[in-house]
Amino acid sequence: MTVVVATADFELYHDVVNELRDRGVRFTTIEPGDDLPEHARICIRAEEDDIDTDLPVVVADSKHPRKAVEEALVVLRGESGRTIIGIDPGTRPGIAVLSGDLVVSAFHVPITDAADVVREEVEDAIDPVVRIGDGARLQGAHLIRELEDMLVELVDETGTTPYLGTGARGMGDVLAAANIARLEGEVVEERDIEPTQGELGVIKRRSRERSEDNREIDEELARRVAAGELTIDEALDEHREE
């Protein structure tokens, strides 16, 4: 199977070709108006390119070349392509984006960036679903609140963290997220969690570790951090002002 990139837009051409190379996809390039090769299966072009073909065509946006490549790969594989986001919650959640059964992208980001990553990934998706593991209760509840305008399922994440062999250190959260994405859960709109004293203690200890003056936030601020209202750094700033 071969993807044909046919565009006069140099920026789009460069970005799409790089995305295809990163994925190890066979492709060829032609000028708009040239005949498509016989082995071509799908064509990627820009909105302004005039391509006469009976092949499936993906119209690419230069701002989102990866989405065009993902759409082309879904067509090639014959996937229905529902976008599913799996999240293994934590202070740095693992995030896996699936189109059908295919993992198309993965992330490992601070929790403060996780909701933005998810929104960007589902921006043009039809009927996406976000599946969040039920571990790391506080971070999971925070993500559910952040994604309140989306369809979110809470998934039993028991057994989703794989064994990591030599050289795979750091991949566990992302692989767990991919496994979570493949499990159906219960639709949730909120998850109110009352933090335990142990969880509050962890937040307070982290505040002390983060501060330059060994400052520890009080319990009220720790509860606000647990609820996702503040980051630890913001809580430290409020504590200093007090």
ABEGO torsion letter per residue (X at the ends): XBBBBBBABAAAAAAAAAAAAAAGBBBBBBBBGBBBBAABABBBBBAABBBBBABBBBBBBAABAAAAAAAAAAAAAGBAGBBBBBBBBEABBBBBBBBEABBABBBBBBAAAAAAAAAAAAAABBGBBBBBBABGAAAAAAAAAAAAABBBBBBBABGABBBBBBGABGAAAAAAAAAAAABBBBBBABBBBBBBAAAAAAAAAAAAAABAAGBBBBAAAAAAAAAGABBAAAAAAAAAAX
